[in-house]
């Protein structure tokens, strides 16, 4: 059996070459020989750079925050750009798999895994970062017989913990006292799922859903209750398979009026009896 000494392993490690010096495109243009007819030639400083780097630089320049839970859809201009980002992420995941010493060339189960991961992140578990907010068509609620009661919607959620990129599975109960406009019932769930499909914490997700529902409905009276299980507790660390996390955000009358808060909590209990988790 062949053995490797410490010296053999050191000799097998390739020396890392110094990083290539950044090219000053403007200086190249200034120092280039003069050629009549090329006075208006423009050198694109982004040519040859990864699209992900170009977008990151653009967000930094505009002061845009791009944390795991932030939506950055306005900086991805087309489906073609999204596909290019998936291509770049595929190469990055290939490097991760190689560093984990997984033979993705001959292992049939690992062939194509890098691209599957890239597509999963961009198109599924973190799609809420890269897609614009759902179109929530609003209907007027300002007639004499307008609805002024409470509405409670149950929404199933799939999210991802931004600390360990483990799945978060749960249910959100969204309560609202109707204002001057209403949105379709399915839109509450679409908005909640859009907020959830990104890297986040459950506490932040509660706030995000409340903010977006308020924005879509113009209502200041909002309640959001989420109960969920977390892969970061079930699949690693404490390995607690019976763990359940509950978070609540109350705004307006849901926070200041005990009767409104009680009605919301009673409705949640009734929904849990109707559709147990």
FIDREN-603685 format. One record per residue: residue in one letter; z, x, y of N, C-alpha, C in turn. Coordinates in steps of 0.02 Angstrom, whole numbers, padded with zeros to 5 digits. Layout:
// FIDREN-603685
> code_n_c3_n_c1_n_c2_ca_c3_ca_c1_ca_c2_c_c3_c_c1_c_c2
> a_Z_X_Y_Z_X_Y_Z_X_Y
...
//
This chain:
// FIDREN-603685
> code_n_c3_n_c1_n_c2_ca_c3_ca_c1_ca_c2_c_c3_c_c1_c_c2
> x_00000_00043_-00060_00000_00000_00000_00000_00044_00062
> x_-00045_00030_00109_-00050_00068_00170_00008_00052_00217
> x_00040_00104_00244_00095_00094_00291_00076_00125_00358
> x_00107_00099_00410_00093_00123_00478_00157_00148_00509
> x_00156_00208_00535_00213_00237_00569_00213_00214_00641
> x_00268_00227_00675_00272_00210_00746_00218_00244_00786
> x_00203_00308_00767_00152_00346_00801_00083_00315_00790
> x_00070_00291_00728_00007_00258_00714_-00002_00197_00759
> x_00051_00158_00765_00047_00097_00806_00033_00114_00879
> x_00066_00167_00904_00055_00188_00973_-00018_00209_00983
> x_-00045_00245_00934_-00113_00267_00941_-00164_00210_00937
> x_-00143_00154_00906_-00188_00098_00898_-00193_00055_00961
> x_-00144_00064_01007_-00145_00024_01068_-00193_00055_01118
> x_-00239_00015_01142_-00287_00040_01190_-00255_00048_01259
> x_-00277_00100_01294_-00253_00111_01362_-00285_00059_01408
> x_-00244_00033_01452_-00269_-00017_01499_-00298_00019_01559
> x_-00361_00003_01575_-00394_00034_01632_-00371_00002_01697
> x_-00370_00041_01750_-00348_00013_01815_-00392_-00047_01834
> x_-00362_-00094_01870_-00399_-00154_01892_-00456_-00134_01937
> x_-00512_-00169_01930_-00570_-00155_01972_-00554_-00170_02045
> x_-00573_-00126_02088_-00559_-00135_02159_-00598_-00195_02185
> x_-00565_-00235_02227_-00596_-00295_02255_-00654_-00275_02300
> x_-00712_-00306_02290_-00772_-00290_02328_-00771_-00325_02395
> x_-00782_-00288_02449_-00787_-00317_02516_-00860_-00334_02528
> x_-00878_-00398_02516_-00948_-00419_02523_-00974_-00409_02594
> x_-00932_-00423_02644_-00953_-00416_02713_-00970_-00343_02729
> x_-00930_-00297_02702_-00942_-00226_02714_-01009_-00205_02683
> x_-01024_-00231_02624_-01087_-00215_02591_-01145_-00236_02635
> x_-01140_-00296_02663_-01194_-00321_02707_-01200_-00277_02768
> x_-01143_-00259_02798_-01145_-00218_02859_-01177_-00150_02846
> x_-01163_-00120_02788_-01186_-00052_02774_-01254_-00049_02740
> x_-01281_-00107_02722_-01346_-00107_02688_-01402_-00089_02736
> x_-01455_-00056_02710_-01512_-00039_02753_-01542_-00103_02783
> x_-01569_-00098_02843_-01599_-00156_02877_-01667_-00172_02846
> x_-01677_-00236_02831_-01741_-00260_02805_-01761_-00319_02847
> x_-01815_-00315_02884_-01837_-00371_02926_-01845_-00435_02885
> x_-01822_-00491_02913_-01829_-00555_02879_-01767_-00576_02842
> x_-01716_-00531_02835_-01655_-00548_02798_-01595_-00553_02845
> x_-01609_-00565_02911_-01554_-00566_02958_-01504_-00623_02943
> x_-01529_-00679_02917_-01486_-00737_02906_-01460_-00742_02834
> x_-01469_-00690_02795_-01446_-00692_02726_-01370_-00698_02723
> x_-01345_-00741_02678_-01273_-00753_02671_-01251_-00734_02601
> x_-01197_-00697_02597_-01169_-00679_02532_-01112_-00727_02516
> x_-01116_-00762_02460_-01065_-00809_02440_-01006_-00771_02410
> x_-00947_-00771_02443_-00891_-00733_02418_-00863_-00760_02352
> x_-00880_-00824_02335_-00855_-00854_02273_-00900_-00841_02213
> x_-00958_-00812_02225_-01005_-00801_02170_-00975_-00753_02119
> x_-00976_-00773_02056_-00949_-00731_02003_-00875_-00739_01991
> x_-00841_-00776_02033_-00769_-00787_02023_-00757_-00848_01980
> x_-00704_-00849_01938_-00689_-00909_01899_-00677_-00969_01945
> x_-00701_-01026_01925_-00692_-01086_01966_-00618_-01102_01976
> x_-00577_-01091_01925_-00505_-01104_01932_-00475_-01062_01987
> x_-00497_-01000_01994_-00472_-00957_02047_-00495_-00981_02116
> x_-00559_-01002_02120_-00585_-01029_02183_-00545_-01090_02205
> x_-00530_-01135_02157_-00493_-01196_02174_-00421_-01179_02193
> x_-00390_-01134_02157_-00322_-01114_02176_-00319_-01086_02246
> x_-00367_-01042_02263_-00369_-01013_02330_-00380_-01068_02383
> x_-00422_-01117_02366_-00436_-01172_02412_-00373_-01213_02425
> x_-00335_-01227_02372_-00273_-01266_02379_-00222_-01228_02420
> x_-00216_-01163_02407_-00168_-01123_02446_-00188_-01122_02519
> x_-00252_-01114_02532_-00275_-01111_02602_-00262_-01176_02639
> x_-00265_-01232_02604_-00255_-01297_02636_-00182_-01319_02634
> x_-00139_-01278_02604_-00068_-01296_02600_-00052_-01348_02547
> x_-00098_-01358_02500_-00089_-01408_02448_-00043_-01380_02393
> x_00009_-01417_02378_00053_-01398_02322_00019_-01416_02256
> x_00023_-01373_02206_-00008_-01389_02142_00039_-01374_02084
> x_00097_-01406_02087_00145_-01402_02033_00119_-01443_01973
> x_00153_-01436_01917_00129_-01469_01855_00126_-01545_01862
> x_00167_-01573_01906_00167_-01646_01914_00126_-01671_01972
> x_00089_-01627_02005_00050_-01647_02064_-00021_-01666_02045
> x_-00047_-01717_02080_-00117_-01736_02071_-00161_-01693_02116
> x_-00212_-01661_02087_-00256_-01616_02126_-00329_-01638_02120
> x_-00340_-01702_02107_-00408_-01726_02093_-00456_-01716_02151
> x_-00430_-01714_02213_-00475_-01707_02270_-00507_-01638_02274
> x_-00481_-01590_02235_-00509_-01522_02236_-00558_-01510_02179
> x_-00566_-01559_02134_-00615_-01554_02080_-00671_-01602_02098
> x_-00728_-01575_02116_-00779_-01615_02150_-00826_-01652_02103
> x_-00828_-01636_02039_-00876_-01670_01995_-00854_-01662_01922
> x_-00886_-01702_01879_-00874_-01695_01807_-00897_-01626_01782
> x_-00949_-01599_01814_-00974_-01533_01794_-00921_-01479_01808
> x_-00887_-01485_01864_-00833_-01437_01879_-00776_-01443_01828
> x_-00762_-01505_01809_-00709_-01514_01759_-00728_-01483_01692
> x_-00791_-01490_01673_-00815_-01458_01611_-00811_-01382_01616
> x_-00826_-01356_01675_-00822_-01283_01684_-00749_-01260_01679
> x_-00703_-01300_01706_-00632_-01283_01700_-00609_-01285_01627
> x_-00635_-01333_01589_-00619_-01336_01517_-00645_-01274_01482
> x_-00705_-01251_01501_-00732_-01189_01472_-00686_-01130_01487
> x_-00662_-01125_01549_-00618_-01070_01567_-00551_-01074_01531
> x_-00525_-01136_01524_-00462_-01145_01488_-00470_-01128_01414
> x_-00529_-01142_01387_-00543_-01124_01317_-00536_-01049_01306
> x_-00565_-01010_01351_-00559_-00937_01345_-00487_-00915_01351
> x_-00449_-00947_01395_-00378_-00930_01403_-00338_-00946_01340
> x_-00352_-01004_01309_-00317_-01022_01248_-00337_-00976_01190
> x_-00399_-00952_01190_-00420_-00904_01139_-00378_-00841_01145
> x_-00365_-00819_01206_-00322_-00760_01216_-00251_-00773_01192
> x_-00226_-00833_01204_-00158_-00850_01181_-00155_-00848_01104
> x_-00205_-00878_01071_-00205_-00878_00998_-00211_-00807_00971
> x_-00253_-00766_01003_-00259_-00697_00982_-00193_-00660_00989
> x_-00157_-00673_01044_-00093_-00640_01056_-00040_-00663_01006
> x_-00047_-00725_00983_-00002_-00751_00931_-00021_-00725_00861
> x_-00073_-00684_00858_-00096_-00653_00796_-00121_-00705_00746
> x_-00157_-00755_00773_-00188_-00807_00731_-00262_-00790_00725
> x_-00285_-00787_00663_-00356_-00770_00650_-00399_-00832_00659
> x_-00422_-00842_00720_-00463_-00901_00735_-00535_-00893_00713
> x_-00553_-00835_00687_-00622_-00823_00663_-00631_-00848_00592
> x_-00583_-00831_00548_-00592_-00848_00477_-00546_-00905_00455
> x_-00493_-00921_00493_-00449_-00977_00476_-00485_-01042_00493
> x_-00504_-01082_00444_-00543_-01143_00459_-00504_-01193_00502
> x_-00437_-01191_00497_-00396_-01238_00536_-00388_-01216_00609
> x_-00404_-01154_00624_-00396_-01129_00692_-00462_-01120_00729
> x_-00518_-01128_00693_-00583_-01126_00726_-00589_-01185_00773
> x_-00606_-01173_00835_-00614_-01227_00883_-00549_-01252_00913
> x_-00492_-01225_00891_-00428_-01249_00916_-00422_-01237_00991
> x_-00445_-01180_01015_-00439_-01165_01086_-00474_-01217_01128
> x_-00534_-01238_01108_-00570_-01288_01147_-00536_-01357_01141
> x_-00511_-01372_01082_-00476_-01436_01073_-00415_-01439_01119
> x_-00379_-01383_01125_-00321_-01380_01169_-00342_-01390_01242
> x_-00395_-01355_01262_-00419_-01360_01331_-00438_-01432_01349
> x_-00476_-01464_01304_-00497_-01533_01316_-00437_-01580_01316
> x_-00389_-01567_01272_-00329_-01610_01269_-00290_-01607_01334
> x_-00282_-01547_01361_-00244_-01541_01423_-00281_-01575_01481
> x_-00345_-01562_01489_-00382_-01589_01546_-00397_-01664_01540
> x_-00411_-01687_01479_-00435_-01756_01471_-00383_-01804_01445
> x_-00326_-01778_01422_-00277_-01823_01392_-00207_-01812_01420
> x_-00170_-01763_01394_-00098_-01760_01410_-00084_-01742_01483
> x_-00132_-01710_01518_-00122_-01695_01589_-00177_-01725_01632
> x_-00210_-01777_01607_-00266_-01807_01643_-00244_-01835_01710
> x_-00181_-01855_01717_-00157_-01883_01780_-00158_-01833_01837
> x_-00164_-01768_01822_-00170_-01718_01875_-00241_-01715_01903
> x_-00290_-01728_01860_-00359_-01714_01877_-00400_-01777_01892
> x_-00372_-01836_01882_-00408_-01898_01895_-00377_-01933_01956
> x_-00418_-01965_01998_-00391_-02002_02055_-00351_-02062_02032
> x_-00312_-02089_02077_-00270_-02147_02061_-00312_-02205_02037
> x_-00286_-02245_01990_-00323_-02303_01966_-00338_-02351_02023
> x_-00394_-02384_02018_-00414_-02433_02068_-00374_-02497_02056
> x_-00324_-02509_02098_-00281_-02568_02090_-00301_-02621_02141
> x_-00345_-02664_02120_-00368_-02717_02165_-00310_-02763_02183
> x_-00301_-02775_02248_-00246_-02816_02272_-00270_-02885_02291
> x_-00226_-02935_02280_-00241_-03004_02297_-00190_-03029_02348
> x_-00212_-03069_02396_-00165_-03092_02448_-00111_-03137_02419
> x_-00052_-03130_02446_00005_-03170_02425_00041_-03195_02489
> x_00002_-03229_02531_00028_-03249_02597_00018_-03323_02612
> x_00006_-03363_02561_-00003_-03435_02573_00065_-03470_02575
> x_00065_-03534_02589_00127_-03571_02594_00166_-03571_02528
> x_00129_-03574_02472_00163_-03574_02407_00161_-03504_02375
> x_00167_-03453_02416_00166_-03384_02392_00222_-03372_02342
> x_00210_-03323_02298_00261_-03306_02248_00310_-03257_02280
> x_00374_-03275_02279_00425_-03234_02310_00477_-03210_02260
> x_00464_-03222_02196_00513_-03204_02145_00506_-03132_02122
> x_00542_-03117_02068_00541_-03050_02038_00490_-03048_01982
> x_00457_-02991_01977_00410_-02978_01922_00432_-02915_01886
> x_00437_-02918_01819_00457_-02860_01779_00403_-02847_01727
> x_00376_-02787_01726_00322_-02768_01680_00346_-02711_01636
> x_00333_-02717_01571_00350_-02665_01523_00288_-02621_01511
> x_00295_-02555_01520_00238_-02510_01513_00256_-02453_01465
> x_00217_-02445_01412_00227_-02389_01367_00199_-02325_01399
> x_00235_-02270_01391_00217_-02208_01424_00212_-02150_01375
> x_00166_-02105_01389_00162_-02040_01356_00158_-01987_01410
> x_00204_-01941_01409_00206_-01889_01459_00218_-01822_01426
> x_00230_-01770_01468_00242_-01703_01442_00294_-01668_01485
> x_00343_-01638_01453_00394_-01600_01487_00363_-01537_01516
> x_00371_-01526_01581_00340_-01468_01612_00376_-01403_01595
> x_00436_-01407_01566_00473_-01346_01548_00445_-01314_01484
> x_00437_-01355_01432_00415_-01329_01367_00350_-01358_01342
> x_00318_-01401_01383_00255_-01434_01364_00262_-01471_01297
> x_00318_-01505_01291_00332_-01547_01233_00321_-01620_01252
> x_00303_-01663_01204_00289_-01733_01221_00351_-01772_01241
> x_00340_-01820_01286_00391_-01868_01307_00363_-01937_01293
> x_00397_-01975_01251_00374_-02042_01231_00426_-02094_01251
> x_00403_-02146_01285_00452_-02196_01305_00421_-02258_01335
> x_00463_-02295_01370_00444_-02359_01400_00472_-02361_01471
> x_00431_-02385_01517_00453_-02397_01586_00456_-02472_01598
> x_00509_-02494_01629_00515_-02564_01652_00511_-02563_01728
> x_00459_-02595_01754_00445_-02593_01825_00462_-02662_01854
> x_00508_-02663_01901_00527_-02726_01933_00506_-02725_02006
> x_00483_-02783_02030_00460_-02788_02099_00472_-02858_02126
> x_00493_-02862_02188_00494_-02927_02223_00431_-02930_02265
> x_00391_-02980_02252_00323_-02984_02281_00324_-02981_02357
> x_00277_-02945_02384_00267_-02941_02457_00205_-02981_02475
> x_00165_-02956_02523_00107_-02994_02546_00045_-02985_02504
> x_00048_-02943_02453_-00009_-02937_02407_00016_-02922_02337
> x_-00024_-02943_02288_-00008_-02933_02218_-00065_-02894_02185
> x_-00049_-02858_02131_-00100_-02824_02093_-00100_-02852_02022
> x_-00156_-02842_01986_-00160_-02867_01917_-00106_-02838_01874
> x_-00084_-02875_01824_-00028_-02853_01782_-00042_-02787_01747
> x_-00104_-02778_01724_-00121_-02716_01689_-00118_-02655_01735
> x_-00123_-02666_01801_-00124_-02610_01848_-00057_-02576_01852
> x_-00003_-02613_01840_00063_-02581_01841_00067_-02527_01786
> x_00042_-02545_01727_00042_-02497_01673_-00007_-02441_01685
> x_-00065_-02456_01712_-00114_-02403_01726_-00085_-02352_01776
> x_-00052_-02377_01827_-00022_-02332_01877_00034_-02291_01845
> x_00076_-02324_01805_00131_-02288_01772_00105_-02234_01725
> x_00053_-02250_01687_00026_-02200_01640_-00009_-02143_01677
> x_-00041_-02160_01734_-00073_-02107_01774_-00021_-02059_01800
> x_00037_-02085_01822_00092_-02042_01845_00120_-02000_01787
> x_00120_-02029_01727_00153_-01996_01670_00110_-01941_01640
> x_00044_-01948_01643_00000_-01900_01608_-00008_-01837_01649
> x_00045_-01799_01650_00047_-01734_01684_00113_-01701_01664
> x_00123_-01639_01683_00186_-01606_01669_00238_-01631_01719
> x_00294_-01656_01695_00343_-01685_01740_00412_-01686_01707
> x_00461_-01708_01744_00528_-01723_01719_00538_-01798_01725
> x_00579_-01827_01682_00587_-01899_01682_00615_-01924_01749
> x_00660_-01885_01779_00687_-01905_01843_00632_-01908_01896
> x_00587_-01858_01896_00532_-01858_01943_00483_-01914_01929
> x_00472_-01928_01865_00424_-01980_01846_00447_-02049_01872
> x_00512_-02062_01868_00539_-02125_01894_00522_-02132_01968
> x_00533_-02080_02006_00518_-02081_02078_00443_-02089_02091
> x_00402_-02054_02051_00329_-02057_02060_00303_-02128_02050
> x_00327_-02161_01996_00304_-02229_01982_00325_-02276_02037
> x_00388_-02271_02059_00413_-02314_02113_00371_-02306_02176
> x_00356_-02244_02193_00317_-02230_02254_00247_-02260_02249
> x_00212_-02250_02192_00144_-02273_02185_00139_-02349_02180
> x_00188_-02381_02148_00189_-02454_02145_00200_-02483_02214
> x_00246_-02453_02252_00258_-02475_02320_00196_-02467_02363
> x_00160_-02413_02354_00098_-02401_02392_00045_-02452_02375
> x_00040_-02471_02311_-00012_-02518_02290_00003_-02590_02309
> x_00068_-02607_02317_00088_-02677_02328_00116_-02691_02398
> x_00131_-02638_02434_00164_-02643_02500_00234_-02671_02495
> x_00263_-02672_02435_00331_-02697_02428_00381_-02640_02435
> x_00435_-02653_02471_00489_-02604_02478_00544_-02616_02427
> x_00538_-02670_02389_00590_-02689_02341_00564_-02673_02271
> x_00584_-02614_02246_00557_-02589_02183_00614_-02564_02139
> x_00609_-02577_02074_00655_-02548_02025_00615_-02520_01967
> x_00633_-02459_01945_00599_-02428_01888_00653_-02401_01841
> x_00650_-02423_01779_00696_-02399_01727_00654_-02370_01670
> x_00669_-02308_01651_00632_-02275_01597_00681_-02254_01543
> x_00663_-02267_01480_00699_-02239_01423_00649_-02203_01380
> x_00666_-02142_01360_00616_-02100_01326_00650_-02048_01281
> x_00613_-02026_01231_00633_-01970_01190_00593_-01909_01211
> x_00623_-01851_01203_00593_-01789_01227_00585_-01739_01171
> x_00523_-01714_01162_00510_-01664_01111_00549_-01600_01122
> x_00566_-01584_01185_00603_-01523_01198_00674_-01528_01171
> x_00698_-01589_01157_00763_-01598_01125_00756_-01609_01050
> x_00700_-01639_01028_00691_-01655_00958_00660_-01598_00918
> x_00613_-01562_00947_00574_-01512_00909_00598_-01440_00918
> x_00644_-01429_00963_00669_-01362_00976_00741_-01369_01002
> x_00772_-01312_01016_00839_-01315_01045_00889_-01351_01002
> x_00915_-01407_01027_00969_-01442_00992_00944_-01483_00933
> x_00878_-01494_00927_00849_-01531_00870_00883_-01599_00861
> x_00892_-01635_00916_00928_-01699_00913_00878_-01756_00909
> x_00868_-01782_00848_00817_-01834_00838_00841_-01904_00859
> x_00904_-01910_00877_00929_-01975_00900_00939_-01975_00976
> x_00914_-01924_01009_00924_-01918_01081_00881_-01967_01119
> x_00909_-02000_01169_00873_-02047_01212_00895_-02037_01284
> x_00847_-02029_01329_00862_-02018_01400_00843_-02080_01440
> x_00888_-02101_01485_00877_-02159_01526_00882_-02140_01600
> x_00835_-02161_01640_00837_-02148_01712_00818_-02212_01750
> x_00848_-02219_01809_00836_-02279_01849_00827_-02260_01923
> x_00777_-02290_01954_00767_-02284_02026_00767_-02354_02055
> x_00809_-02366_02105_00814_-02431_02137_00801_-02424_02211
> x_00759_-02468_02239_00743_-02465_02310_00747_-02535_02340
> x_00763_-02538_02403_00767_-02602_02438_00821_-02646_02409
> x_00805_-02710_02398_00854_-02758_02373_00881_-02739_02304
> x_00840_-02704_02264_00864_-02683_02197_00923_-02636_02204
> x_00928_-02601_02259_00982_-02553_02271_01040_-02584_02309
> x_01025_-02627_02357_01077_-02652_02403_01106_-02719_02383
> x_01069_-02758_02343_01093_-02825_02324_01113_-02827_02251
> x_01178_-02834_02237_01201_-02834_02167_01168_-02887_02124
> x_01153_-02946_02153_01123_-03000_02115_01052_-02981_02093
> x_01014_-02949_02138_00946_-02928_02121_00948_-02875_02066
> x_00994_-02827_02073_01001_-02775_02022_01018_-02805_01955
> x_01064_-02854_01954_01084_-02886_01891_01026_-02924_01860
> x_00987_-02959_01901_00929_-02996_01874_00880_-02948_01842
> x_00869_-02890_01874_00823_-02840_01847_00848_-02814_01779
> x_00912_-02796_01775_00940_-02771_01713_00940_-02824_01658
> x_00954_-02887_01677_00952_-02941_01627_00881_-02951_01601
> x_00831_-02946_01644_00762_-02952_01622_00743_-02895_01574
> x_00768_-02835_01588_00755_-02778_01543_00783_-02793_01473
> x_00844_-02819_01471_00875_-02835_01406_00834_-02888_01369
> x_00809_-02938_01405_00769_-02990_01373_00703_-02960_01345
> x_00673_-02914_01384_00611_-02883_01361_00624_-02838_01300
> x_00681_-02805_01299_00697_-02761_01243_00709_-02803_01179
> x_00734_-02863_01187_00742_-02907_01129_00674_-02932_01105
> x_00629_-02944_01152_00562_-02969_01134_00519_-02914_01102
> x_00523_-02854_01130_00484_-02797_01105_00529_-02737_01097
> x_00567_-02733_01042_00612_-02676_01032_00574_-02610_01033
> x_00606_-02558_01058_00575_-02492_01063_00557_-02466_00994
//
